[in-house]
Amino acid sequence: MIAQLFAPSDRGPVIQNIEKAVAANQLNSKVETDDPNISNQRELDLLNSYVQNLHTVSYKVNNLIARTAMNTAARIITRNMVVTGQENLAATPGGAIVTSNHFSPIENMLVRRAMGMHRLYIASETTNFFMDGWLGYLMRYADTIPVSIDIHYAGITFPELLRKRLDAGHKVLIYPEQEMWFNYRKPRPPKRGAYFYAAKLNVPIVSCFVEIADLHHPLNTEFNETQYRLHILKPIFPDPALSPRDNSFRMADQDYAQKKAAYEAAYRQPLDYRFSPSDIAGWIPTGQEVARDGGQ
């Protein structure tokens, strides 16, 4: 089962890190325990080689293989997914930045399906490019754009990479929550980078929220299988009367408000950040029976 490749066992330490981060009100902090550690020089080498290799035959061949694999996996993983709000896409037919809650390595496949299986670029931390195996290969070649805090790259190279893809009419997925929190149901306050780039490049935000329901079937000893419902919310456009900085705050606030409302409508409860085991979709805490459908 493809989903099992993206549902590793021994998530206990990660869930403990999520609980600690919530208690400390650090809702964008890193919680994964096995992300690669890379030096500044290795990161710079990666960024340089990425830009240099984009137009090589080798990259284009691997890109085609990786995109085909991603599209195939997306069709399988999302075969039972429900999408609501697709009518909202009519207002954003061209280039746009897509935002969604960041809870799994596979949620970009959910977004890809919701966007109609059109070509989707994904902004991702450079550490993901150093992953091993098949997942690392996909991270390096499946239309993924590295994100870095390097001043030159973040200020010049990355915006230019975005501009070229947006001008070509493509969607670019950026996770404003920054770090992945495995199967965490709640939307987290966004960092404003995605909205700054949207305002600077004069493109809209396609706002998405993924609702996760627990199913009765165990996936492994820690988790039940889950089912997804992706909500496409109202698009958010830059205000031409505002600066990119002011727009970034306004657009981020609106996006968070929309995701918060979508969460509260989906789970029928107000959003707060008191940790509960039910915040982790599908999780079977030690000693408990298989979770009942619906989770919360």
LOZAZA-321307 format. One record per residue (C-alpha): residue in one letter; x, y, z. Coordinates in steps of 0.02 Angstrom, whole numbers, padded with zeros to 5 digits, always signed. Each point is the difference from the previous one (the first is absolute). Example, Ala and Ser with C-alpha at 12.3 -4.5 7.8 and 13.67 -1.06 7.14 Angstrom:
REM residues 2
A+00615-00225+00390S+00069+00172-00033
***
This chain:
REM residues 296
M+00000+00000+00000I+00073+00169-00054A-00064+00088+00156Q+00108-00112+00109L+00156+00074-00080F-00049+00168+00072A-00063-00060+00170P+00159-00053+00089S-00012-00087+00166D+00071+00068+00162R-00085+00169-00013G-00006+00009+00190P+00150+00118+00019V-00069+00114-00136I-00170+00009+00086Q+00087+00039+00165N+00092+00142-00088I-00165+00065-00069E-00076-00002+00175K+00151+00094+00071A-00003+00127-00141V-00186+00033+00028A+00028+00023+00186A+00139+00126-00037N-00106+00088-00133Q+00134-00037-00130L-00119-00049-00138N+00124+00011-00144S+00145-00093+00080K+00083-00158-00067V-00065-00160+00078E+00070-00136-00112T+00143-00099+00075D+00086-00069-00155D+00018+00150-00118P+00175+00004-00077N+00123+00123+00075I+00099+00093-00133S+00136+00131+00009N-00019+00173-00074Q+00125-00045-00135R-00094-00157-00051E-00159+00101-00010L+00083+00131-00110D+00071-00137-00111L-00174-00075-00017L-00079+00168-00045N+00133+00036-00131S-00010-00172-00079Y-00191+00006-00001V-00002+00162-00100Q+00137-00059-00117N-00080-00169-00035L-00178+00060-00035H+00029+00011-00188T+00105-00157-00022V-00063-00153-00092S+00033-00108+00152Y-00110+00109+00111K-00140+00005-00128V-00001-00190-00018N-00002-00027+00188N-00132+00136+00019L-00114-00091-00123I+00024-00165+00092A-00031+00081+00170R-00154+00097-00057T-00074-00156-00078A+00029-00096+00162M-00076+00140+00104N-00154+00013-00111T-00026-00189+00005A+00018-00003+00190A-00115+00151+00015R-00139-00085-00097I+00012-00154+00111I+00014+00090+00167T-00141+00123-00040R-00121-00124-00078N-00120+00019+00148M+00037+00182+00039V-00142+00126-00003V+00035+00175-00065T-00113+00147+00042G+00006+00178-00066Q+00069-00040-00172E-00105+00143-00068N+00121+00118+00088L+00136-00050-00124A-00090+00092-00139A+00066+00165+00068T+00182-00058-00009P+00025-00082-00171G+00182+00053-00016G+00151+00005+00112A-00034+00000+00186I+00077-00049+00166V-00093-00141+00088T+00001-00016+00189S-00055-00149+00104N+00024-00075+00172H+00162-00099+00010F-00026-00169+00084S+00072-00136-00113P+00123-00033-00142I-00150-00043-00109E-00110+00153+00019N+00076+00077-00156M-00080-00145-00094L-00168+00048+00073V+00025+00179-00059R+00055-00062-00171R-00163-00097-00017A-00104+00147+00061M+00083+00112-00131G-00060-00120-00135M+00165-00096-00016H+00081+00148-00087R+00186+00026+00020L+00036+00055+00178Y+00165+00069+00065I+00042-00023+00184A+00112+00109+00108S+00095-00109+00122E+00139+00017+00128T+00173-00044-00064T+00018-00138+00131N-00132-00099-00094F+00114-00008-00152F+00123-00104+00100M-00125-00137+00044D+00045-00177-00051G-00089-00120-00115W-00152+00025-00108L-00070+00143+00106G+00164+00095-00017Y-00002-00027-00188L-00175+00074-00011M+00050+00147+00108R+00145+00040-00116Y-00089-00020-00166A-00191+00013+00014D-00015+00188-00036T+00065+00043+00173I+00077+00171+00033P+00122+00011+00146V-00032+00129+00136S+00145+00077+00095I+00034+00145+00118D+00158+00042-00096I-00018+00187-00034H+00049-00002-00184Y-00103-00154-00041A-00155+00055+00099G+00006+00178-00065I+00048-00026-00182T+00009-00180-00062F-00156-00071+00082P-00116+00143-00054E+00065-00017-00178L-00033-00188+00001L-00175+00035+00064R-00031+00137-00128K+00046-00112-00147R-00119-00137+00056L-00141+00119+00043D+00020+00096-00164A-00018-00168-00090G-00170-00020+00084H+00049-00133+00127K-00051-00016+00182V+00135-00003+00134L-00037-00083+00168I+00081+00086+00149Y-00031-00059+00178P-00015+00157+00108E-00005-00104+00160Q+00183-00034-00040E+00029-00168+00086M-00095-00162-00027W-00096-00062+00153F-00046-00180-00036N-00190-00025-00014Y-00034+00157+00102R-00178+00054-00036K+00003+00182+00052P+00053+00144-00113R+00148+00095+00073P+00039+00187-00013P+00090+00030-00165K+00169+00079-00031R-00021+00141-00124G+00131-00047-00131A-00125-00080-00119Y-00110+00154+00007F+00145+00121-00025Y+00050-00091-00159A-00181-00002-00058A-00014+00187+00024K+00170+00037-00074L-00035-00105-00155N-00183+00056-00007V-00081-00171+00004P-00145-00065+00106I+00001-00125+00142V-00099-00160-00026S-00048-00039+00179C-00025-00184+00045F-00037-00098+00158V+00007-00189+00017E-00121-00084+00119I+00051-00174+00062A-00120-00135+00059D+00051-00161+00089L-00057-00167-00071H-00023-00166+00089H+00144-00090-00086P+00172-00008+00082L+00142+00059-00113N+00133-00058+00124T+00013-00019+00189E-00003+00189+00026F-00125+00064-00125N-00168-00034-00079E-00026+00039-00183T-00066+00173-00036Q-00106+00083-00133Y+00021+00176-00067R-00119+00139-00047L+00086+00149-00081H-00087+00167+00009I+00044+00132-00130L-00040+00164+00085K-00026+00175-00069P+00150+00066-00099I+00098+00145+00075F+00063+00138-00115P+00133+00131+00034D-00064+00176+00027P+00088+00112-00128A-00014+00147+00120L+00109-00087+00130S+00186-00036+00007P+00058-00183-00012R+00039+00007+00186D-00172+00064+00050N-00083-00119-00122S+00095-00146+00075F-00075+00033+00172R-00175+00028-00069M+00003-00156-00110A+00074-00109+00137D-00133+00056+00124Q-00139-00034-00126D+00069-00171-00045Y+00016-00051+00182A-00177+00061+00036Q-00067-00104-00145K+00093-00156+00055K-00058+00025+00179A-00182+00015-00057A+00020-00156-00109Y+00072-00097+00148E-00142+00053+00115A-00132-00045-00130A+00081-00169-00038Y+00026-00057+00180R-00144+00097+00079Q+00105+00074+00139P+00095+00163+00028L+00184+00005-00043D+00116+00007+00150Y+00175-00062+00031R-00024-00109+00152F+00075-00167-00051S-00112-00153-00009P+00041-00174-00068S-00142+00026-00124D+00101+00142-00078I+00106-00135-00084A-00108-00080-00135G-00009-00189+00006W+00113-00016+00151I-00026-00151+00114P+00078+00050+00168T+00082-00146+00090G-00126-00109+00088Q-00151+00067-00091E-00113-00087-00122V-00011+00046-00184A-00070+00178-00010R-00178+00023-00054D-00041+00081-00165G+00007+00190+00000G+00140+00028+00123Q-00063+00153+00092
***
